[in-house]
Structure formats: structure tokens, C-alpha cells
């Protein structure tokens, strides 16, 4: 009889250690899943931004010979105006 109680105690301790290890591993894996999810969100945002940049560059390549597109670039990026444009200077 005493021998089986000792074996039962060892089995219970072994199960307790195994259960504790499994809980620890579950918490660790949950943290890894959260980290991976955050990384996925960040990479998805980067992909979206890069796709938008690629679209803008593609449009620029397609319209590089369009006179209206060139005028828009001259106005927006270089601050140039054509002869027919009105220029207003606002002073405080």
C-alpha cells in the first residue's frame, strides 16, 4: 500500500509540472502571436504605401509627355507660372 501512494504522489507531481510547463508555453506562444500580428499590420501598411508610390510613379511615366502634366509639375514643384496665369502676392 505505501508504495502505490508514493507512485500516485509522483504521478501527481509530474502532472503538475507538465501542466505548469504547458501553461507557460501557451502564454509564450500567445505573445509570439501578438507580436506576429503587429508585424503583419505594419508590413501591410508598408505594402499599401509602396503600392501607392508605385501607382504615382507609373502615372508619372505614362504622362511624361503630356503638356498639362508638365505644367502641373512646373506649378506644384517649381513654383512656375505660365504667361496667362494671374499671380497674387499676399502680404500681411
C-alpha positions as CSV (number, residue, x, y, z in Angstrom):
1,X,0.0,0.0,0.0
2,X,2.6,2.7,0.9
3,X,4.3,2.1,-2.4
4,X,1.2,2.9,-4.5
5,X,0.6,6.1,-2.6
6,X,4.2,7.2,-3.4
7,X,3.7,6.3,-7.0
8,X,0.5,8.3,-7.1
9,X,2.2,11.3,-5.5
10,X,5.0,11.2,-8.0
11,X,2.4,11.0,-10.9
12,X,0.5,14.0,-9.5
13,X,3.7,16.0,-9.2
14,X,4.7,15.0,-12.7
15,X,1.3,16.1,-14.0
16,X,1.5,19.4,-12.1
17,X,4.9,20.1,-13.6
18,X,3.7,19.2,-17.1
19,X,0.6,21.3,-16.7
20,X,2.7,24.3,-15.4
21,X,5.0,23.9,-18.4
22,X,2.1,23.8,-20.8
23,X,0.6,27.0,-19.4
24,X,3.9,28.7,-19.7
25,X,4.2,27.6,-23.3
26,X,0.7,28.8,-24.1
27,X,1.4,32.2,-22.7
28,X,4.7,32.4,-24.6
29,X,3.0,31.3,-27.9
30,X,0.3,33.9,-27.3
31,X,2.9,36.6,-27.0
32,X,4.5,35.4,-30.2
33,X,1.2,35.5,-32.0
34,X,0.6,39.1,-30.8
35,X,4.0,40.2,-32.0
36,X,3.5,38.5,-35.4
37,X,0.1,40.1,-35.7
38,X,1.6,43.6,-35.0
39,X,4.3,42.9,-37.6
40,X,1.7,41.8,-40.1
41,X,-0.2,45.1,-39.6
42,X,2.9,47.1,-40.0
43,X,4.0,45.3,-43.1
44,X,0.6,45.6,-44.6
45,X,0.7,49.3,-44.2
46,X,4.1,49.4,-45.8
47,X,2.9,47.4,-48.8
48,X,-0.1,49.7,-49.2
49,X,2.2,52.8,-49.1
50,X,4.6,51.2,-51.6
51,X,1.7,50.3,-54.0
52,X,0.5,53.9,-53.8
53,X,4.0,55.1,-54.6
54,X,4.3,52.7,-57.5
55,X,1.0,53.9,-58.9
56,X,2.1,57.5,-58.7
57,X,5.4,56.7,-60.4
58,X,3.6,54.7,-63.1
59,X,1.2,57.6,-63.8
60,X,4.2,59.9,-64.0
61,X,5.9,57.7,-66.6
62,X,2.7,57.4,-68.6
63,X,2.1,61.1,-68.7
64,X,5.7,62.3,-69.1
65,X,5.0,63.8,-72.5
66,X,1.6,65.3,-71.6
67,X,1.9,69.1,-71.7
68,X,-0.8,69.6,-69.0
69,X,1.0,67.2,-66.7
70,X,4.3,69.0,-67.2
71,X,2.6,72.3,-66.5
72,X,1.1,70.9,-63.3
73,X,4.6,69.7,-62.2
74,X,6.1,73.1,-63.0
75,X,3.5,74.8,-60.9
76,X,3.5,72.5,-57.9
77,X,7.2,71.6,-57.6
78,X,9.0,74.5,-59.2
79,X,6.5,77.3,-58.4
80,X,6.5,78.4,-62.1
81,X,3.5,80.1,-63.8
82,X,2.6,80.5,-67.4
83,X,2.0,83.9,-69.1
84,X,-1.8,83.6,-68.8
85,X,-1.8,82.9,-65.1
86,X,-2.6,85.6,-62.5
87,X,-0.2,85.8,-59.6
88,X,-1.3,87.3,-56.3
89,X,1.1,88.2,-53.6
90,X,-0.4,88.3,-50.2
91,X,1.3,90.5,-47.6
92,X,0.5,90.8,-44.0
